[in-house]
Amino acid sequence: MKANPISWLMALLACLSFAAIVPAAETGKPLIVGMELAYPPFEMTDPKGNPSGVSVDLATDLAKSLGRPVLIQNTAFDGLIPALKTGKVDLVISSMTATAEREKSIDFSDPYLSTGLCLLLKKDSTAQGIADLDKAGVKVAVKKETTGHLYASSRLKHAEILVLDKESAAVLEVTQGKADAFIYDQMSTYQNWQRNKATTRAVLEPFQRESWAVGIRKGNDELKGKVNGFIKAYREKGGFDRLGDRYLKEMKAEFKRLGYAFFL
């Protein structure tokens, strides 16, 4: 007796640990894209619990260009590179900075976004930049396995580094005055400052410039070439501009007012 296809599909989805298939094409093997759905508006879920955001739309359009449906695999950020290396996902699109250290174990596409590390400070902090934080008695919060974590671990010799699993936990440390600063990307620093103006201030000029790129398993040069071709064509056709207008319109206007280059 053949298995009921509906029952089989439900069993498959139950095993995927919050994976979701977003239609992109009618035929072809699914393109499995790893991302941590905890970084709005880039990687998040909508009110119905479905994957949403800039990276989800980007992954969907990329898969469509390859003639494949896309499957979004929700994975903790520090598990994304292991998942890519072991073949559990085909690509990583999760606001990941291309660094020399990460390039030792995976490849990256051409950059698709420019940003940088900035500071969210507690309101009464007198710090004007990262150099002012490298002192005994200063506590600096970072999110585990991010470039902020890597920077603090290698560059800050005197400050106490608080390594936390979630962005929200690091922000809370600053808003409650338990940490002097949180090192994170420019966009998120701006958003967290806007939400917590009574208890924080922001230094938005990046002290380290960075680029986000698509993570690709080493040796998969064919797919890397296709991803790079897609990024080039997508930019030329205004795809990144449309994503910025769709998800980041107010911030885009505010960055222009403040004199900062927008990142997409």
C-alpha positions as CSV (number, residue, x, y, z in Angstrom):
1,M,0.0,0.0,0.0
2,K,1.4,3.4,-1.0
3,A,1.9,6.0,1.7
4,N,-0.6,8.9,1.8
5,P,1.4,11.8,0.2
6,I,-0.2,14.4,2.6
7,S,0.9,12.3,5.6
8,W,4.4,12.0,4.1
9,L,4.7,15.7,3.6
10,M,3.5,16.5,7.1
11,A,6.1,14.1,8.5
12,L,8.8,15.6,6.4
13,L,8.0,19.1,7.6
14,A,7.9,18.0,11.2
15,C,11.5,16.9,10.8
16,L,12.8,20.1,9.3
17,S,13.0,22.2,12.6
18,F,11.1,25.2,11.4
19,A,12.0,25.1,7.7
20,A,9.6,26.6,5.2
21,I,9.4,26.3,1.5
22,V,8.7,29.5,-0.3
23,P,7.5,29.0,-3.9
24,A,10.0,30.2,-6.5
25,A,9.6,27.9,-9.5
26,E,7.6,24.9,-10.5
27,T,10.4,22.5,-11.1
28,G,13.9,21.8,-9.9
29,K,15.5,20.6,-6.7
30,P,14.9,23.0,-3.7
31,L,17.6,25.5,-3.0
32,I,18.1,25.2,0.8
33,V,19.1,28.5,2.3
34,G,20.2,28.8,5.9
35,M,19.4,31.9,7.9
36,E,18.6,32.9,11.5
37,L,15.0,34.3,11.5
38,A,15.7,36.7,14.3
39,Y,17.1,39.8,12.7
40,P,14.3,42.0,11.3
41,P,13.8,43.4,8.8
42,F,16.4,41.2,7.1
43,E,15.5,37.7,8.6
44,M,12.3,37.4,10.5
45,T,8.8,35.8,10.5
46,D,5.5,37.4,9.5
47,P,2.4,37.3,11.8
48,K,1.5,33.9,10.5
49,G,5.0,32.5,11.3
50,N,6.2,32.4,7.7
51,P,9.8,33.4,6.8
52,S,9.9,37.1,5.8
53,G,12.3,40.0,5.2
54,V,15.0,41.3,2.9
55,S,17.0,38.1,2.9
56,V,14.0,35.9,2.4
57,D,13.0,37.9,-0.7
58,L,16.5,37.9,-1.9
59,A,16.8,34.1,-1.5
60,T,13.5,33.6,-3.2
61,D,14.5,35.8,-6.2
62,L,17.8,34.0,-6.4
63,A,16.2,30.6,-6.4
64,K,13.8,31.7,-9.1
65,S,16.7,32.8,-11.3
66,L,18.1,29.3,-10.9
67,G,14.7,27.7,-11.8
68,R,14.4,26.2,-8.3
69,P,12.0,26.5,-5.4
70,V,13.6,27.8,-2.2
71,L,13.5,26.2,1.2
72,I,14.4,28.5,4.2
73,Q,16.1,26.6,7.0
74,N,15.9,28.5,10.2
75,T,19.3,28.0,12.0
76,A,21.0,29.7,14.9
77,F,23.6,32.0,13.6
78,D,26.6,30.1,15.1
79,G,25.3,27.0,13.4
80,L,25.1,28.4,9.9
81,I,28.6,27.7,8.8
82,P,28.6,24.1,10.2
83,A,25.3,23.5,8.4
84,L,26.8,24.8,5.1
85,K,30.0,22.8,5.5
86,T,28.1,19.5,6.2
87,G,25.7,20.0,3.3
88,K,22.6,20.6,5.4
89,V,22.1,23.9,3.5
90,D,23.2,25.0,0.0
91,L,23.8,28.7,0.8
92,V,23.8,31.0,3.8
93,I,22.0,34.4,3.4
94,S,21.8,35.7,6.9
95,S,23.3,39.2,7.1
96,M,26.7,37.5,7.3
97,T,29.9,39.6,7.0
98,A,32.5,38.2,4.7
99,T,35.7,37.9,6.8
100,A,39.1,36.5,6.3
101,E,38.6,34.1,9.2
102,R,35.3,32.8,7.8
103,E,36.8,32.4,4.3
104,K,39.2,29.8,5.7
105,S,36.2,27.4,5.9
106,I,33.6,28.7,3.4
107,D,33.5,30.8,0.2
108,F,31.6,34.0,-0.2
109,S,29.8,35.6,-3.2
110,D,30.5,39.1,-4.3
111,P,29.3,41.6,-1.6
112,Y,25.6,42.6,-1.8
113,L,25.5,45.1,1.1
114,S,27.9,47.5,2.8
115,T,27.7,48.4,6.5
116,G,30.0,48.6,9.5
117,L,30.4,48.1,13.2
118,C,29.0,50.9,15.4
119,L,28.3,51.5,19.1
120,L,25.1,51.5,21.1
121,L,26.1,53.3,24.4
122,K,24.3,53.7,27.7
123,K,22.9,57.2,27.9
124,D,25.4,58.6,30.4
125,S,28.5,57.1,28.7
126,T,31.2,59.7,27.9
127,A,32.7,57.4,25.2
128,Q,33.1,59.0,21.7
129,G,34.4,55.9,20.0
130,I,35.7,52.4,20.3
131,A,39.1,53.5,21.7
132,D,37.3,55.0,24.7
133,L,35.9,51.6,25.7
134,D,39.1,49.7,26.0
135,K,39.6,50.4,29.7
136,A,39.4,48.4,32.9
137,G,36.0,48.5,34.5
138,V,34.2,49.0,31.1
139,K,31.8,46.3,30.0
140,V,31.1,45.7,26.3
141,A,28.3,43.4,25.1
142,V,28.5,41.4,21.9
143,K,26.4,38.8,20.2
144,K,28.1,35.4,19.9
145,E,30.0,34.6,16.7
146,T,29.3,38.0,15.1
147,T,32.0,40.3,13.8
148,G,31.4,42.5,16.9
149,H,32.4,39.5,19.0
150,L,35.4,38.8,16.8
151,Y,36.5,42.4,17.0
152,A,36.1,42.7,20.7
153,S,37.9,39.5,21.4
154,S,40.9,40.4,19.3
155,R,41.1,44.2,19.9
156,L,39.8,45.1,23.3
157,K,42.5,44.1,25.8
158,H,41.2,45.8,29.0
159,A,37.4,45.9,28.8
160,E,35.2,43.1,30.1
161,I,33.5,41.4,27.1
162,L,29.9,40.1,27.7
163,V,29.2,37.4,25.1
164,L,25.4,36.8,24.7
165,D,23.4,34.6,22.4
166,K,20.8,37.2,21.3
167,E,20.8,40.8,20.1
168,S,17.9,41.6,22.4
169,A,19.9,40.4,25.5
170,A,22.8,42.6,24.6
171,V,20.6,45.6,24.1
172,L,18.9,45.0,27.4
173,E,22.3,45.0,29.2
174,V,22.9,48.5,27.8
175,T,19.4,49.9,28.5
176,Q,19.6,48.7,32.1
177,G,23.1,50.2,32.5
178,K,24.7,46.8,33.1
179,A,26.9,47.2,30.0
180,D,28.6,50.4,28.8
181,A,28.2,49.5,25.1
182,F,27.0,47.0,22.5
183,I,29.0,46.5,19.3
184,Y,26.8,45.7,16.3
185,D,26.1,46.8,12.8
186,Q,25.0,50.2,11.7
187,M,21.4,49.5,10.9
188,S,20.7,47.6,14.0
189,T,22.4,50.1,16.2
190,Y,20.3,52.8,14.7
191,Q,17.1,50.8,15.3
192,N,18.0,49.9,18.9
193,W,18.8,53.5,19.6
194,Q,15.5,54.7,18.2
195,R,13.6,52.2,20.4
196,N,15.5,53.1,23.5
197,K,16.3,56.9,23.3
198,A,15.6,57.5,27.0
199,T,18.4,55.1,28.1
200,T,20.9,54.9,25.2
201,R,22.7,56.9,22.6
202,A,24.4,55.8,19.4
203,V,27.7,56.4,17.6
204,L,26.7,55.6,14.1
205,E,29.9,56.3,12.2
206,P,31.4,52.8,11.6
207,F,34.8,52.2,13.2
208,Q,35.1,49.0,11.0
209,R,33.7,48.8,7.5
210,E,32.2,45.5,6.5
211,S,30.3,43.8,3.6
212,W,27.7,41.2,3.7
213,A,27.8,38.3,1.2
214,V,26.2,34.9,0.4
215,G,28.0,32.0,2.1
216,I,28.8,29.1,-0.3
217,R,30.4,25.7,0.4
218,K,34.0,25.5,-0.7
219,G,34.5,23.9,-4.1
220,N,31.0,24.7,-5.3
221,D,32.4,27.1,-8.0
222,E,29.5,26.6,-10.4
223,L,26.9,27.7,-7.9
224,K,29.2,30.6,-6.8
225,G,29.4,31.8,-10.4
226,K,25.6,31.7,-10.7
227,V,25.1,33.6,-7.4
228,N,27.6,36.3,-8.5
229,G,25.8,36.6,-11.9
230,F,22.5,37.0,-10.1
231,I,23.8,39.7,-7.7
232,K,25.2,41.7,-10.6
233,A,22.0,41.5,-12.6
234,Y,19.8,42.1,-9.6
235,R,21.6,45.3,-8.8
236,E,21.5,46.5,-12.4
237,K,17.7,45.9,-12.5
238,G,17.1,47.8,-9.3
239,G,16.3,44.7,-7.2
240,F,18.2,45.9,-4.1
241,D,16.7,49.4,-4.4
242,R,13.2,47.8,-4.3
243,L,14.1,45.7,-1.2
244,G,15.3,48.9,0.5
245,D,12.1,50.7,-0.3
246,R,10.0,47.8,0.7
247,Y,11.5,47.1,4.1
248,L,13.7,50.1,5.0
249,K,12.1,53.1,3.5
250,E,12.0,55.3,6.7
251,M,15.6,54.3,7.7
252,K,16.8,55.0,4.1
253,A,15.4,58.5,4.3
254,E,16.8,59.1,7.8
255,F,20.3,57.9,6.8
256,K,20.2,60.4,3.9
257,R,19.2,63.2,6.3
258,L,22.1,62.2,8.7
259,G,24.6,62.1,5.9
260,Y,25.3,58.4,6.0
261,A,25.5,56.3,2.9
262,F,22.7,53.7,2.7
263,F,23.9,50.2,2.6
264,L,21.9,48.2,0.0
